[in-house]
């Protein structure tokens, strides 16, 4: 059986899977980036145990030679917080070595 902190980490992974696979490929431009950030945050915050989500679309990196591009991990920085039965997990996603790496930044066990 998984511990409470392990369950919280699992929940963070679920949130990242939903976030990435739901929104990758979405058309985005520098003008639409702020509203897309909010839509992603609000969507993922609806999921159980999700306390908060912060999405930054790196609009200065967007290739908009055709007016827009498709959203991928290279254009996003994300931080999310999951609270599960007293445990709290902070996780983030950012590019590392050409890959959108999702990592656990901190895990706090219940008192």
N, CA, C and O atoms as a MOPAC input file, in Angstrom:
PM7 MOZYME 1SCF
protein

 N      0.84500 1    -1.17900 1     0.00000 1
 C      0.00000 1     0.00000 1     0.00000 1
 C      0.89400 1     1.24600 1     0.00000 1
 O      1.92100 1     1.29100 1     0.67700 1
 N      0.49100 1     2.23000 1    -0.75400 1
 C      1.26000 1     3.46800 1    -0.88000 1
 C      1.07400 1     4.34600 1     0.35800 1
 O      0.00800 1     4.36300 1     0.97300 1
 N      2.13300 1     5.07000 1     0.70600 1
 C      2.05200 1     6.03000 1     1.80600 1
 C      1.29700 1     7.27900 1     1.34500 1
 O      1.08800 1     7.48500 1     0.15000 1
 N      0.90000 1     8.09600 1     2.29800 1
 C      0.19800 1     9.33400 1     1.96200 1
 C      1.05200 1    10.23300 1     1.06900 1
 O      0.53400 1    10.73700 1     0.07200 1
 N      2.34300 1    10.46200 1     1.37300 1
 C      3.15900 1    11.27500 1     0.45700 1
 C      3.28300 1    10.65300 1    -0.93600 1
 O      3.30300 1    11.37300 1    -1.93400 1
 N      3.36600 1     9.34300 1    -1.00900 1
 C      3.43300 1     8.68000 1    -2.32300 1
 C      2.13900 1     8.89600 1    -3.10400 1
 O      2.17300 1     9.12000 1    -4.31400 1
 N      1.01200 1     8.82900 1    -2.42200 1
 C     -0.27800 1     9.09100 1    -3.07200 1
 C     -0.32500 1    10.52800 1    -3.59500 1
 O     -0.82000 1    10.77800 1    -4.69500 1
 N      0.18900 1    11.46400 1    -2.80600 1
 C      0.20400 1    12.86800 1    -3.23200 1
 C      1.08500 1    13.03800 1    -4.47000 1
 O      0.73600 1    13.78900 1    -5.38100 1
 N      2.22400 1    12.34500 1    -4.50700 1
 C      3.10200 1    12.39200 1    -5.68400 1
 C      2.40400 1    11.80600 1    -6.90400 1
 O      2.51700 1    12.34900 1    -8.00400 1
 N      1.68900 1    10.71200 1    -6.72100 1
 C      0.92500 1    10.10400 1    -7.80600 1
 C     -0.09100 1    11.10100 1    -8.35100 1
 O     -0.24100 1    11.24500 1    -9.56500 1
 N     -0.78700 1    11.78900 1    -7.44800 1
 C     -1.77300 1    12.78100 1    -7.86900 1
 C     -1.12200 1    13.90000 1    -8.68100 1
 O     -1.70500 1    14.37500 1    -9.65500 1
 N      0.07500 1    14.32400 1    -8.29200 1
 C      0.78600 1    15.35600 1    -9.06900 1
 C      1.06800 1    14.84800 1   -10.47900 1
 O      0.92300 1    15.59100 1   -11.45000 1
 N      1.46800 1    13.58700 1   -10.59100 1
 C      1.71900 1    13.00100 1   -11.91000 1
 C      0.46900 1    12.96900 1   -12.76900 1
 O      0.52800 1    13.23000 1   -13.97000 1
 N     -0.65300 1    12.65100 1   -12.16300 1
 C     -1.93000 1    12.64400 1   -12.88300 1
 C     -2.22600 1    14.03900 1   -13.42700 1
 O     -2.65600 1    14.18600 1   -14.57100 1
 N     -1.99300 1    15.06800 1   -12.60100 1
 C     -2.27200 1    16.43400 1   -13.03300 1
 C     -1.39000 1    16.81400 1   -14.22700 1
 O     -1.86200 1    17.42600 1   -15.18600 1
 N     -0.10100 1    16.44500 1   -14.16000 1
 C      0.78800 1    16.76600 1   -15.27500 1
 C      0.41200 1    15.99900 1   -16.53100 1
 O      0.47600 1    16.55200 1   -17.63000 1
 N      0.02300 1    14.74200 1   -16.39300 1
 C     -0.39400 1    13.97300 1   -17.56700 1
 C     -1.59800 1    14.61000 1   -18.23900 1
 O     -1.64400 1    14.73300 1   -19.46300 1
 N     -2.56800 1    15.01300 1   -17.44000 1
 C     -3.76100 1    15.65900 1   -17.99500 1
 C     -3.39200 1    16.98100 1   -18.64100 1
 O     -3.83600 1    17.28200 1   -19.74900 1
 N     -2.58200 1    17.76800 1   -17.95200 1
 C     -2.20900 1    19.08400 1   -18.46100 1
 C     -1.49500 1    18.95400 1   -19.80100 1
 O     -1.86900 1    19.60000 1   -20.78000 1
 N     -0.48600 1    18.13100 1   -19.83400 1
 C      0.32200 1    18.05700 1   -21.05300 1
 C     -0.47200 1    17.47000 1   -22.21700 1
 O     -0.46200 1    18.01500 1   -23.32100 1
 N     -1.14300 1    16.38300 1   -21.96900 1
 C     -1.81100 1    15.69700 1   -23.07900 1
 C     -3.11900 1    16.35200 1   -23.49500 1
 O     -3.59000 1    16.13800 1   -24.61200 1
 N     -3.70000 1    17.13200 1   -22.62400 1
 C     -4.90700 1    17.86300 1   -22.99800 1
 C     -4.58600 1    19.09700 1   -23.82000 1
 O     -5.33500 1    19.43900 1   -24.73500 1
 N     -3.48000 1    19.77400 1   -23.51100 1
 C     -3.21800 1    21.07100 1   -24.12000 1
 C     -2.10400 1    21.07600 1   -25.16100 1
 O     -2.00700 1    22.03100 1   -25.93200 1
 N     -1.26600 1    20.05600 1   -25.21500 1
 C     -0.23200 1    20.01000 1   -26.25900 1
 C     -0.92700 1    20.01500 1   -27.61900 1
 O     -1.88000 1    19.27100 1   -27.84700 1
 N     -0.44100 1    20.85100 1   -28.50100 1
 C     -1.02600 1    20.96300 1   -29.82700 1
 C     -2.02600 1    22.09200 1   -29.97200 1
 O     -2.47300 1    22.38600 1   -31.08000 1
 N     -2.38500 1    22.73200 1   -28.85700 1
 C     -3.31800 1    23.85100 1   -28.91700 1
 C     -2.67600 1    25.01900 1   -29.67100 1
 O     -1.53400 1    25.37300 1   -29.37800 1
 N     -3.36900 1    25.61900 1   -30.62400 1
 C     -2.82300 1    26.79100 1   -31.29800 1
 C     -2.61200 1    27.93000 1   -30.29700 1
 O     -3.48100 1    28.21100 1   -29.47100 1
 N     -1.44500 1    28.58300 1   -30.38000 1
 C     -1.13500 1    29.67400 1   -29.45200 1
 C     -0.32300 1    30.74600 1   -30.16500 1
 O      0.49900 1    30.45500 1   -31.03300 1
 N     -0.56900 1    31.97400 1   -29.78200 1
 C      0.19200 1    33.12700 1   -30.27100 1
 C      0.52500 1    33.98400 1   -29.05000 1
 O     -0.03700 1    33.76400 1   -27.97700 1
 N      1.41700 1    34.94300 1   -29.19400 1
 C      1.68700 1    35.82800 1   -28.05600 1
 C      0.42300 1    36.52200 1   -27.54800 1
 O      0.28900 1    36.75700 1   -26.34700 1
 N     -0.48900 1    36.84500 1   -28.43300 1
 C     -1.73300 1    37.51400 1   -28.03100 1
 C     -2.67200 1    36.58900 1   -27.25600 1
 O     -3.36800 1    37.03900 1   -26.34600 1
 N     -2.69700 1    35.30800 1   -27.60500 1
 C     -3.61800 1    34.38800 1   -26.93900 1
 C     -2.99000 1    33.68400 1   -25.73500 1
 O     -3.69300 1    33.00300 1   -24.98700 1
 N     -1.68800 1    33.83600 1   -25.53700 1
 C     -0.99600 1    33.12300 1   -24.45700 1
 C     -1.59200 1    33.39600 1   -23.06800 1
 O     -1.80500 1    32.44200 1   -22.32000 1
 N     -1.87000 1    34.64600 1   -22.68800 1
 C     -2.41000 1    34.87400 1   -21.33800 1
 C     -3.74400 1    34.15900 1   -21.08700 1
 O     -3.95000 1    33.60500 1   -20.00800 1
 N     -4.64000 1    34.16500 1   -22.06200 1
 C     -5.93100 1    33.49800 1   -21.84400 1
 C     -5.76100 1    31.98300 1   -21.82200 1
 O     -6.48100 1    31.29100 1   -21.10200 1
 N     -4.81600 1    31.46300 1   -22.60400 1
 C     -4.55700 1    30.01800 1   -22.58200 1
 C     -3.93000 1    29.61400 1   -21.24900 1
 O     -4.26000 1    28.55600 1   -20.71200 1
 N     -3.03700 1    30.43200 1   -20.71000 1
 C     -2.46600 1    30.15000 1   -19.38700 1
 C     -3.57900 1    29.99700 1   -18.35500 1
 O     -3.60000 1    29.03200 1   -17.59100 1
 N     -4.49800 1    30.95300 1   -18.34000 1
 C     -5.60700 1    30.90900 1   -17.37900 1
 C     -6.48800 1    29.69100 1   -17.59500 1
 O     -6.91200 1    29.05300 1   -16.63100 1
 N     -6.76800 1    29.36100 1   -18.85000 1
 C     -7.62000 1    28.19400 1   -19.14100 1
 C     -6.96800 1    26.91400 1   -18.64600 1
 O     -7.64300 1    26.05800 1   -18.07400 1
 N     -5.67500 1    26.77200 1   -18.85600 1
 C     -4.96800 1    25.57700 1   -18.38600 1
 C     -5.00800 1    25.51700 1   -16.86600 1
 O     -5.32600 1    24.47500 1   -16.29200 1
 N     -4.68800 1    26.62700 1   -16.21200 1
 C     -4.69300 1    26.66400 1   -14.74800 1
 C     -6.05700 1    26.29400 1   -14.19600 1
 O     -6.15900 1    25.44700 1   -13.30800 1
 N     -7.09800 1    26.91600 1   -14.70900 1
 C     -8.44500 1    26.66700 1   -14.19500 1
 C     -8.89800 1    25.24100 1   -14.46500 1
 O     -9.59700 1    24.64600 1   -13.64400 1
 N     -8.51000 1    24.69600 1   -15.59400 1
 C     -8.88300 1    23.32900 1   -15.92100 1
 C     -8.24400 1    22.33600 1   -14.95300 1
 O     -8.92500 1    21.46700 1   -14.41000 1
 N     -6.94700 1    22.46400 1   -14.74200 1
 C     -6.24200 1    21.51200 1   -13.88600 1
 C     -6.61700 1    21.70500 1   -12.42500 1
 O     -6.66100 1    20.73300 1   -11.67000 1
 N     -6.88800 1    22.93800 1   -12.00900 1
 C     -7.30100 1    23.18600 1   -10.62800 1
 C     -8.64100 1    22.53800 1   -10.28700 1
 O     -8.96500 1    22.37800 1    -9.11000 1
 N     -9.41700 1    22.16700 1   -11.29000 1
 C    -10.67600 1    21.46300 1   -11.04400 1
 C    -10.45900 1    20.04100 1   -10.55000 1
 O    -11.36900 1    19.45300 1    -9.96500 1
 N     -9.29800 1    19.48400 1   -10.76500 1
 C     -9.04500 1    18.09100 1   -10.40600 1
 C     -8.89300 1    17.93500 1    -8.89100 1
 O     -8.45000 1    18.85800 1    -8.20800 1
 N     -9.26100 1    16.77200 1    -8.37700 1
 C     -9.16400 1    16.53300 1    -6.93100 1
 C     -7.75400 1    16.75500 1    -6.40200 1
 O     -6.76700 1    16.41200 1    -7.05300 1
 N     -7.67900 1    17.33300 1    -5.21500 1
 C     -6.45000 1    17.53900 1    -4.44600 1
 C     -5.52800 1    18.61300 1    -5.01900 1
 O     -4.47400 1    18.87600 1    -4.43900 1
 N     -5.88500 1    19.23300 1    -6.12500 1
 C     -5.03600 1    20.25600 1    -6.72500 1
 C     -5.31700 1    21.58900 1    -6.02900 1
 O     -6.43000 1    22.11000 1    -6.09500 1
 N     -4.30700 1    22.12900 1    -5.37000 1
 C     -4.44900 1    23.38700 1    -4.64200 1
 C     -4.25200 1    24.59400 1    -5.54700 1
 O     -5.01400 1    25.55900 1    -5.48300 1
 N     -3.22800 1    24.53700 1    -6.38700 1
 C     -2.99900 1    25.65200 1    -7.30600 1
 C     -2.08400 1    25.21500 1    -8.43900 1
 O     -1.30400 1    24.27000 1    -8.32000 1
 N     -2.21300 1    25.94100 1    -9.53900 1
 C     -1.41200 1    25.70500 1   -10.73700 1
 C     -0.98700 1    27.05900 1   -11.27800 1
 O     -1.78200 1    27.99700 1   -11.33800 1
 N      0.25800 1    27.14800 1   -11.66500 1
 C      0.76600 1    28.35800 1   -12.30000 1
 C      1.39000 1    27.96300 1   -13.63700 1
 O      2.33100 1    27.17100 1   -13.68600 1
 N      0.85800 1    28.52100 1   -14.71100 1
 C      1.35100 1    28.22500 1   -16.06100 1
 C      1.89100 1    29.51100 1   -16.67300 1
 O      1.22400 1    30.54500 1   -16.67500 1
 N      3.09800 1    29.42400 1   -17.18500 1
 C      3.67700 1    30.53400 1   -17.92800 1
 C      4.00200 1    30.03900 1   -19.32700 1
 O      4.80100 1    29.12000 1   -19.50300 1
 N      3.37900 1    30.65400 1   -20.31100 1
 C      3.71600 1    30.35900 1   -21.70200 1
 C      4.79700 1    31.34700 1   -22.10800 1
 O      4.61000 1    32.56000 1   -22.02000 1
 N      5.91300 1    30.82300 1   -22.54700 1
 C      7.07500 1    31.63600 1   -22.89600 1
 C      6.86500 1    32.22700 1   -24.27800 1
 O      7.43700 1    31.76300 1   -25.26400 1
 N      6.02300 1    33.27000 1   -24.33200 1
 C      5.59700 1    33.80000 1   -25.62600 1
 C      6.73800 1    34.41500 1   -26.43000 1
 O      6.62600 1    34.55800 1   -27.64800 1
 N      7.82600 1    34.77900 1   -25.77000 1
 C      8.97100 1    35.31100 1   -26.51500 1
 C      9.69500 1    34.21900 1   -27.31100 1
 O     10.50300 1    34.52100 1   -28.19000 1
 N      9.40400 1    32.95700 1   -27.00300 1
 C     10.01900 1    31.83300 1   -27.72200 1
 C      9.13800 1    31.25900 1   -28.82900 1
 O      9.59600 1    30.44300 1   -29.62900 1
 N      7.88300 1    31.68100 1   -28.87700 1
 C      6.94800 1    31.12200 1   -29.85200 1
 C      7.38900 1    31.44500 1   -31.27700 1
 O      7.71900 1    32.58900 1   -31.59000 1
 N      7.38900 1    30.43500 1   -32.12900 1
 C      7.65300 1    30.64500 1   -33.56000 1
 C      6.32700 1    31.01100 1   -34.20400 1
 O      5.49200 1    30.14600 1   -34.47100 1
 N      6.14300 1    32.29500 1   -34.45000 1
 C      4.86600 1    32.75300 1   -34.98900 1
 C      5.01100 1    33.21900 1   -36.43000 1
 O      4.32100 1    34.14300 1   -36.86200 1
 N      5.90100 1    32.58500 1   -37.16800 1
 C      6.09200 1    32.97700 1   -38.56400 1
 C      4.82200 1    32.76800 1   -39.39100 1
 O      4.67700 1    33.36100 1   -40.46100 1
 N      3.90700 1    31.93500 1   -38.90600 1
 C      2.62200 1    31.72300 1   -39.58200 1
 C      1.47600 1    32.34800 1   -38.79000 1
 O      0.30800 1    32.06900 1   -39.05900 1
 N      1.81000 1    33.19600 1   -37.81000 1
 C      0.79000 1    33.85400 1   -37.00000 1
 C      0.51400 1    33.15100 1   -35.68000 1
 O      0.01700 1    33.77400 1   -34.74200 1
 N      0.82300 1    31.88200 1   -35.59500 1
 C      0.63200 1    31.10700 1   -34.36800 1
 C      1.52600 1    29.88000 1   -34.47100 1
 O      2.14500 1    29.62600 1   -35.50500 1
 N      1.57900 1    29.13200 1   -33.38900 1
 C      2.26200 1    27.83700 1   -33.38900 1
 C      1.48300 1    26.90200 1   -32.48200 1
 O      0.50600 1    27.31200 1   -31.85500 1
 N      1.90300 1    25.66400 1   -32.40800 1
 C      1.26200 1    24.70100 1   -31.52000 1
 C      1.97900 1    24.69000 1   -30.18300 1
 O      3.20900 1    24.71100 1   -30.13000 1
 N      1.20800 1    24.65600 1   -29.10300 1
 C      1.77200 1    24.62100 1   -27.77000 1
 C      2.47200 1    23.28300 1   -27.52800 1
 O      1.89700 1    22.22000 1   -27.76400 1
 N      3.70100 1    23.34800 1   -27.06200 1
 C      4.45900 1    22.16600 1   -26.64600 1
 C      5.16400 1    22.48900 1   -25.34100 1
 O      5.13000 1    23.62700 1   -24.87400 1
 N      5.79200 1    21.50400 1   -24.76400 1
 C      6.50100 1    21.68800 1   -23.50900 1
 C      7.60400 1    22.71400 1   -23.57300 1
 O      7.93200 1    23.32900 1   -22.55800 1
 N      8.18500 1    22.91600 1   -24.73600 1
 C      9.27600 1    23.89300 1   -24.83700 1
 C      8.79900 1    25.31800 1   -24.62800 1
 O      9.61400 1    26.21400 1   -24.40600 1
 N      7.50100 1    25.54400 1   -24.69600 1
 C      6.95400 1    26.88900 1   -24.53700 1
 C      6.27000 1    27.10800 1   -23.18800 1
 O      5.64800 1    28.14900 1   -22.97700 1
 N      6.37400 1    26.14200 1   -22.27300 1
 C      5.65400 1    26.25200 1   -21.00300 1
 C      6.57700 1    26.04000 1   -19.80800 1
 O      7.50600 1    25.23300 1   -19.84700 1
 N      6.29600 1    26.78100 1   -18.75900 1
 C      6.82700 1    26.49400 1   -17.43300 1
 C      5.61700 1    26.37200 1   -16.52300 1
 O      4.72900 1    27.22400 1   -16.53700 1
 N      5.58700 1    25.31200 1   -15.73500 1
 C      4.41300 1    25.01500 1   -14.91400 1
 C      4.85500 1    24.67300 1   -13.49800 1
 O      5.86300 1    23.99500 1   -13.29400 1
 N      4.09400 1    25.14800 1   -12.53100 1
 C      4.26500 1    24.69400 1   -11.14800 1
 C      2.88500 1    24.34600 1   -10.62200 1
 O      1.92100 1    25.07100 1   -10.86800 1
 N      2.78800 1    23.23900 1    -9.89900 1
 C      1.50700 1    22.87700 1    -9.29800 1
 C      1.71800 1    22.38600 1    -7.88100 1
 O      2.78700 1    21.89200 1    -7.52300 1
 N      0.67200 1    22.53500 1    -7.08500 1
 C      0.68700 1    22.10600 1    -5.69900 1
 C     -0.49100 1    21.17000 1    -5.48200 1
 O     -1.63100 1    21.49100 1    -5.81900 1
 N     -0.19400 1    20.00800 1    -4.91400 1
 C     -1.20200 1    19.01300 1    -4.58700 1
 C     -1.19800 1    18.82000 1    -3.07300 1
 O     -0.13700 1    18.67700 1    -2.46600 1
 N     -2.36900 1    18.81600 1    -2.47100 1
 C     -2.51200 1    18.53500 1    -1.04400 1
 C     -3.39100 1    17.29300 1    -0.91200 1
 O     -4.52700 1    17.27100 1    -1.38400 1
 N     -2.85200 1    16.26500 1    -0.26600 1
 C     -3.57100 1    14.99900 1    -0.13000 1
 C     -3.42000 1    14.49300 1     1.30000 1
 O     -2.32500 1    14.11800 1     1.71700 1
 N     -4.51200 1    14.48500 1     2.04300 1
 C     -4.55600 1    13.96100 1     3.40700 1
 C     -3.39500 1    14.45100 1     4.26000 1
 O     -2.76400 1    13.66700 1     4.96900 1
 N     -3.11400 1    15.75400 1     4.19100 1
 C     -2.07100 1    16.34800 1     5.01300 1
 C     -0.70200 1    16.41400 1     4.36200 1
 O      0.16400 1    17.14600 1     4.84000 1
 N     -0.48400 1    15.68100 1     3.30000 1
 C      0.78200 1    15.76400 1     2.56200 1
 C      0.65400 1    16.85500 1     1.50400 1
 O     -0.42000 1    17.06700 1     0.94200 1
 N      1.76200 1    17.54200 1     1.24200 1
 C      1.76500 1    18.56000 1     0.19600 1
 C      2.93600 1    18.30700 1    -0.74000 1
 O      4.06600 1    18.08100 1    -0.30600 1
 N      2.64200 1    18.35000 1    -2.02900 1
 C      3.64700 1    18.14700 1    -3.06800 1
 C      3.68900 1    19.38400 1    -3.94900 1
 O      2.65300 1    19.88200 1    -4.39000 1
 N      4.88900 1    19.87100 1    -4.19900 1
 C      5.11100 1    20.93500 1    -5.17200 1
 C      5.88900 1    20.29800 1    -6.31900 1
 O      6.93500 1    19.68500 1    -6.11000 1
 N      5.36900 1    20.45100 1    -7.52100 1
 C      5.99500 1    19.85700 1    -8.70200 1
 C      6.07000 1    20.90900 1    -9.79800 1
 O      5.28900 1    21.86000 1    -9.81800 1
 N      7.02300 1    20.72600 1   -10.71100 1
 C      7.18200 1    21.70400 1   -11.78000 1
 C      7.55500 1    21.01900 1   -13.08400 1
 O      7.97200 1    19.86200 1   -13.10900 1
 N      7.39100 1    21.77200 1   -14.16500 1
 C      7.78000 1    21.31500 1   -15.49000 1
 C      8.53300 1    22.44500 1   -16.17000 1
 O      8.07900 1    23.58900 1   -16.20100 1
 N      9.70100 1    22.09700 1   -16.71700 1
 C     10.48900 1    23.04500 1   -17.49200 1
 C     11.38300 1    22.23700 1   -18.42800 1
 O     11.61400 1    21.04800 1   -18.21000 1
 N     11.86700 1    22.87900 1   -19.44500 1
 C     12.74200 1    22.20400 1   -20.40400 1
 C     14.09400 1    21.89600 1   -19.76200 1
 O     14.68500 1    22.73600 1   -19.08400 1
 N     14.56300 1    20.67900 1   -19.99000 1
 C     15.89400 1    20.27600 1   -19.55100 1
 C     16.46700 1    19.34400 1   -20.61200 1
 O     15.91100 1    18.28200 1   -20.89100 1
 N     17.57400 1    19.75400 1   -21.18900 1
 C     18.22400 1    18.97200 1   -22.24300 1
 C     17.26800 1    18.65600 1   -23.39400 1
 O     17.26900 1    17.54400 1   -23.92200 1
 N     16.45200 1    19.64100 1   -23.77600 1
 C     15.54900 1    19.47800 1   -24.90400 1
 C     14.29300 1    18.66700 1   -24.61100 1
 O     13.59200 1    18.25900 1   -25.53700 1
 N     14.00000 1    18.42900 1   -23.33400 1
 C     12.84300 1    17.61100 1   -22.95000 1
 C     12.03200 1    18.34400 1   -21.88800 1
 O     12.61400 1    18.92800 1   -20.97400 1
 N     10.69500 1    18.33000 1   -21.98500 1
 C      9.87300 1    18.97900 1   -20.94900 1
 C      9.82700 1    18.09300 1   -19.69700 1
 O      8.95400 1    17.23500 1   -19.56500 1
 N     10.76400 1    18.31100 1   -18.79500 1
 C     10.92400 1    17.47200 1   -17.61500 1
 C      9.95600 1    17.88900 1   -16.52100 1
 O      9.88000 1    19.06200 1   -16.15600 1
 N      9.21800 1    16.91700 1   -16.00500 1
 C      8.30000 1    17.13600 1   -14.89400 1
 C      8.96700 1    16.53400 1   -13.65700 1
 O      9.38200 1    15.37500 1   -13.66700 1
 N      9.06700 1    17.33500 1   -12.59300 1
 C      9.81300 1    16.87700 1   -11.42100 1
 C      9.09400 1    17.23100 1   -10.13500 1
 O      8.27300 1    18.14800 1   -10.09000 1
 N      9.42100 1    16.48100 1    -9.08800 1
 C      8.96300 1    16.80800 1    -7.75200 1
 C      9.97000 1    17.78400 1    -7.15300 1
 O     11.16700 1    17.50000 1    -7.10700 1
 N      9.48100 1    18.93100 1    -6.69700 1
 C     10.36800 1    19.91300 1    -6.07600 1
 C     10.39500 1    19.77400 1    -4.56500 1
 O     11.43100 1    19.99600 1    -3.93900 1
 N      9.26700 1    19.41000 1    -3.97600 1
 C      9.23100 1    19.16400 1    -2.53100 1
 C      8.05300 1    18.25600 1    -2.20200 1
 O      7.01800 1    18.26800 1    -2.86800 1
 N      8.25000 1    17.47200 1    -1.15200 1
 C      7.20500 1    16.58900 1    -0.63600 1
 C      7.20800 1    16.73400 1     0.87500 1
 O      8.20900 1    16.45300 1     1.53400 1
 N      6.08700 1    17.17300 1     1.41600 1
 C      5.96500 1    17.31600 1     2.86100 1
 C      4.96400 1    16.29500 1     3.38000 1
 O      3.83600 1    16.20700 1     2.89400 1
 N      5.39000 1    15.53300 1     4.36700 1
 C      4.53000 1    14.51500 1     4.97800 1
 C      3.58400 1    15.15200 1     5.97600 1
 O      3.85500 1    16.23400 1     6.49700 1
 N      2.47300 1    14.47900 1     6.24100 1
 C      1.55600 1    15.00000 1     7.26100 1
 C      2.22400 1    14.95300 1     8.64500 1
 O      3.08100 1    14.11000 1     8.91000 1
 N      1.81500 1    15.86600 1     9.50200 1
 C      2.39900 1    15.94000 1    10.85300 1
 C      2.00300 1    14.77500 1    11.70900 1
 O      2.41200 1    14.69300 1    12.86700 1

